[in-house]
Amino acid sequence: MNWDRLEGNWKQVKGSVREKWGKLTDNDLEQIAGNKDKLVGRIQERYGIAKDAAQQQADEWMRAQGSEQKHHDREHAPAGQR
């Protein structure tokens, strides 16, 4: 998954974001709406960390989302396409 796709799937991934960054409020999640810069800014604010650290966390989380999506796609592919 990439950040553009994330914006379109924000409602589906908000739970994962909340799980990773529990200090983010519902209002934060509504304001972020899948926007990477807003997510990084809110992580930075809520956790009192540097922008670089927040950026790294967001990028690592996004990579994990991509891995989970690939795993999900393989599991649900027709037997001949796995």
Backbone hydrogen bonds, N-H to C=O, Kabsch-Sander energy under -0.5 kcal/mol:
donor,donor_aa,acceptor,acceptor_aa,energy
6,L,2,N,-2.1
7,E,3,W,-1.7
8,G,4,D,-1.1
9,N,5,R,-1.3
9,N,6,L,-0.5
10,W,7,E,-0.9
12,Q,9,N,-0.9
13,V,9,N,-1.5
14,K,10,W,-1.5
17,V,13,V,-2.0
18,R,14,K,-2.7
19,E,15,G,-2.2
20,K,16,S,-2.1
21,W,17,V,-3.1
24,L,21,W,-1.9
29,L,25,T,-2.4
30,E,26,D,-2.2
31,Q,27,N,-2.5
32,I,28,D,-2.8
33,A,29,L,-2.1
35,N,32,I,-2.7
36,K,34,G,-0.6
39,L,35,N,-2.4
40,V,36,K,-2.8
41,G,37,D,-2.3
42,R,38,K,-2.4
43,I,39,L,-2.5
44,Q,40,V,-2.5
45,E,41,G,-2.4
46,R,42,R,-3.0
47,Y,43,I,-2.3
48,G,44,Q,-1.2
49,I,44,Q,-1.0
54,A,50,A,-2.3
55,Q,51,K,-2.9
56,Q,52,D,-2.3
57,Q,53,A,-2.3
58,A,54,A,-2.4
59,D,55,Q,-2.5
60,E,56,Q,-2.6
61,W,57,Q,-2.4
62,M,58,A,-2.4
63,R,59,D,-2.4
64,A,60,E,-2.1
65,Q,61,W,-2.1
66,G,62,M,-2.1
67,S,63,R,-2.1
68,E,64,A,-2.5
69,Q,65,Q,-2.2
70,K,66,G,-2.2
71,H,67,S,-2.3
72,H,68,E,-2.5
73,D,69,Q,-2.7
74,R,70,K,-2.4
75,E,71,H,-2.3
76,H,72,H,-1.6
77,A,74,R,-1.0
81,Q,78,P,-2.7
82,R,79,A,-1.0
